[in-house]
Amino acid sequence: MNKMKVQLQVSWLRMKLAIWILVAAIAVSVIANFTINMALGNDPQQDAQDVAAAVGELRELTGNNDLSIEVPSEMENVNVSSANMLLVLLPLLAIILPLKTFRPMMNFGDSRRRYFAGLLGVYAVSAVLLALVNSLWWPFEQNVIRTHSQTYNLIEVFGWEQFGFIGAFVYQTVFYFFVLALFNLLFSGLKSPISWVIWTVLIAAIPIGTSIASLRVHVADFFLALLFNDSLVSAIGLNLGLSLVFVAGAWLFTRRRTF
């Protein structure tokens, strides 16, 4: 049997439970949000007035006229895009697959090089599929979903819609692969002291970088370039460049793995 096909089957078996749990959680979330929106009557201004009236009644009951709660003129139940919730699969894939597929593939007689290439293939396909799902969902969400409830989507949060459908799809793909490559690096060498150093550096980098004034601007610039880049070419180059660094590091761990 083709070893790549075996690796895909092993990957599916290891991920199947997590995927079904996530899909079920998304379904429950969508049903709950729909129920809440129906309960609110899709009238944000009326909801705010109701809260203000409740505060008035509470003042009368307590005799405390100084009691006040700042109530916006309109209240809205804002939800995470259903397509965005699927992105939880990114860290799950890059955690479960390195930990759960290495030994079965080695027992099957696969080489580390071929196993690693197959793993990257699974990541690449996953990044493309998730980017495609969100890109196709985005117009439907704008034109249909938002007539019933307010949502936010990473495409608009990070300003990727400025690049059009193809540009937003490409930006998502390279960023999703970047996330997969990063988590793959972190979980490919858990027993290596070098991996512990990488974990420590990454965990400490953001709090230290944001607490030191001279470094804060550079941390902000990095995330702006990574996620909010106005140049699609620059964003692709940065995400892919960092991904290649993480892939190289993960390979150094993988070629020495024995577990």
N, C-alpha and C positions, 0 to 999 in steps of 0.2 A: 504494500500500500504506500502511496506517496506520503513522504514524511511531513510535507507541508500540510497536507490534508489531515494527517493525524494531529498535528499541532493545533490546527483550527478546531478540531473536534475536542481535544483536551482543553483548549481555552474556553470553548463554549460550556463544557461540563463544569469547569471551575467557576464560570461567571453566571451560569444559568440561574441559580438561586438568588444571587444579588440583583440580577436584572429583573426577575419577576417581583421581588420585594419592592424595588424602586418603582416599577410600573404600577404596582398596586398602591403604593404611597401617593403617586401622582394622581391616580384615579380618585382616591379618597380625598385628596386636597382639592381637586377640581369640583367634586360633588359638594364638599363643604363650602367652598367659596361661592358656588352657585346658590346654595341654600342661604348663605348669609346675605348675598346680594338681593335675593328675593325678599328676605326678611326686612332688609333696609328699604325695600320699595323703590330702589334705584332713584331716590330723591335725596341727594347729599345735603341740600339746603334745609330740607325738612328735618333730617337727622340732627343737624346742628341745633336747630330750634328746639327739638325735643330734649337734647342734652341741657340746653340753657334753662328750659322750663324745669327740668329735674333738679338743677342746682338751686333754682328759686324755691322749690318745695323743701329742699334740704335746709335752706336758710331758715324757713319758717319753723321747721320741726326742731332745729337745734337752737333757735333764737340767736344765731350768730350771723349778723348782717355783713360781717367782714369776710365771710367765707366766699371765696371766688375761685373759679376754674376758668382758665383761658380756653375759650371755645372758638375754633375757626369758623368763618362764615359758612363754609361748606365742609362736610366731612365725606371722605371717600374711602372705600375698602380697596386698598391697592394690593395686588397679588403679584407674585413672581410668575413670569411666563412659564407655561407648562413645558415648552421646549427647553427652556433654560434649566429646568429641574432635572432633565436627562443628563446634564453635564456633570452630575454627581458621579456618573460612570467613569469620568476621566481619572480621578484618583483611585477609584475602586479597581479599574483595569490595571493601572500601573502598580498597584499594591498586591493584588491577588495573583496576577499572572507570573511575575518574577518569583513569588514565593511558592506557588502551587504547581507550576508547569515544568520547572527545571528538572526535577528528579524523574517524573514520568518520561520526559523526552530523552533523558540520558539512559534510562532503563530500556527504552525502545531502540537504543543504538544510534541515536542522533549525535552529531558532533556539536560542540559548543558554538562554533561559528555558524552552523546552519540553524541551530536553535535560536541564536540571537538575531539572525537575519529574519527568521520567521516571526519573532516577537515584534521586531520593528515593523514588519509588514502588517501585523494585526493592529498595532498602534496607528499606523498611517491610514489604514482603511477605517478604523474607528473615528479618527479625527475628521476624515472626509465625510463620513456618514452623519456624524453629529452636526457638523457645519452645514451640510445640505438640509438636514431636517429643520434646523433653526432658521435657515435662509428661506425655505419654503413656507414655514409656519409664520414668519414675520408679516407678510402682507395679509394673510388671513387674520392674524391677531389684530392688526391695525383696522381692518375694514369690517370685521365681524365681531370678534371677541370684545373689543373696546366699546361696542354699542351697548354692552350689558355690564361690563366690569372694567375697572382700571387695572392695568398691568404694566410691568416694566420689563424690558428685554435688554440683554447685554448689547445688542446691535445699536440701540439708541443711547444706552448708558455710556458706552465708550465712543460714540460718534462714528461707528463704522458705516452707517447708512450713507455717509457722504461719498463713499466709493461706489455706490450702486450695488446691484445684486451680486455681480461677479466679484467685485472688489471686497464686499463684506464677506462673501463666502471664502475667498482666499485668505483674508485676514483671520477669520475664525479658524480655518484649517491649520495655519501655521502656529497660531497661539495655542490651540488645543494640543497640537503635537508637542509644543514646548512644555506644556503642563505634564503630558504623559512622559516625556523624556526626563523631566526633573524628578518626578516620583519614581520612575524606573531606576534612576541613579541611586536614589536614597534607599531603595529596598532591594537592590541587587547585591549589596555587600554588607548586610547587617552585622555579620560576624567579623568584619574587618575594622581594625582601629582607625584606618583612614576614613572609613565611612562615618565613624563616630565623630571624627574631627569635622567632616563636612556638615553633619547634622548640627553640631555645636555652632559652627560658623553661620549657617543659615538661620538658626533660631535666634542667634544674638545679633545678626546683622541689622534687621529692621528696627528693633527697639534702641539699639545703640546709635544707628544712623539717624533716627528721628529725634533723639534726645540731645545730640550734639549739633549746635547751630551751624557750624561750618560744613557738616556732612549732610544736613537735612535737605539742602537745596539739591544736592547730587542724587539723593535717594528719590526725591520728587521728580527730578528730571528723568531718572531711569524708568520709573513707572509711567511717566507721561510718554516717553519714547516707546515703551513696550506696549501700552494699551491704548493710548490716546493720540497716536502719531498721525499727523496730517499728511504724511507722505507714505503711500502704500508700499512703495519700493523699499524705503528705509525700514518700515515696520516688518516687512517680510525678511529683510536681511538680518535685522537684529534678532527676531524670533528664531529663524533657522540657524543663525550663527551660534546662539546660546544652546539650541537643541543639539547641534553637532558636538559641542563641548560636553554636554551631559551624556550623549550617546557614547562618546569616546571613553568617558569615565566609567560608565556602566559596563562597557566591554572589558575594560581592565579588571573589573571585579568578576565578571562572568567567566572569563577565560581561566580563572583560578578557583572557581567555585567547586566545592565537593559535596554540597548539601542541596 
